[in-house]
Amino acid sequence: MTKYLTPLIALLGFAPGVGCHQASAQIELPRTVAPEYRDSALATDVPAEAPIRLQANLGARILTVLNGNTKLRTYPVAVGNPRYPTPQGTYQIRKMVWNPSWTPPPNSSWAKGKKPQGPGDPKNPMKVVKIFFREPDYYIHGTDDVASLGAAESHGCLRMDPDEIAGLAKMIMEHGGQPRGENWFWRIIHFRRDEQVVYLDSPISLTVVD
């Protein structure tokens, strides 16, 4: 296990010395796997007023953030396995939940015997944030199983590295009309047991293709 607080702080734009040492005692996640197809030389962020859209390529197992035809970011993801495929189509992201709780889906054999887990619980498979694209069952979420990224191993959702989904969620909030300041994000990562729901003023499009 290795702490992911430092890259998360950088992604969320914190200045040095804003209480990171206090928070670091509470936040631990596995070391990030860097798949060979991660693109680290993409365009920098565009102003928040410019529209963005997301595209998930199930075959390539990549999530891309676009502004027009310009790639702003690409992220490796895990996609649904053959029994629980990720649904294709175009969706509107309207809601996200930071520090989400988790309830085992009823009538799902894979979840049999599993118990609900609260926000920030080490046994909670939902890490950092859930970004809904087809409520209530399908969303992008952080995972502690980073070894699954780049594979078809989820139960229909899109899994992301917990470090990277924090930056993605922040970008979606900014472009979706719900920006927050540094103090808000500091509280989110410091008080992991505190669940926070955000509704976007301007939905962000996600297209899922094969």
Secondary structure, 3 states (H helix, E strand, C coil): CECCHHHHHHHCCCCCCCCHHHHHCCCCECCCCCCCCCCCCCCCCCCCCCCCEEEEECCCCEEEEEECCEEEEEEECEEECCCCCCCCEEEEEEEEEECCCECCCCCCHHHCCCCCECCCCCCCCCEEEEEEEECCCEEEEECCCHHHCCCEEECCCEEECHHHHHHHHHHHHHHCCCCCCHHHHHHHHHCCCCCEEEEEEEEEEEEEEC
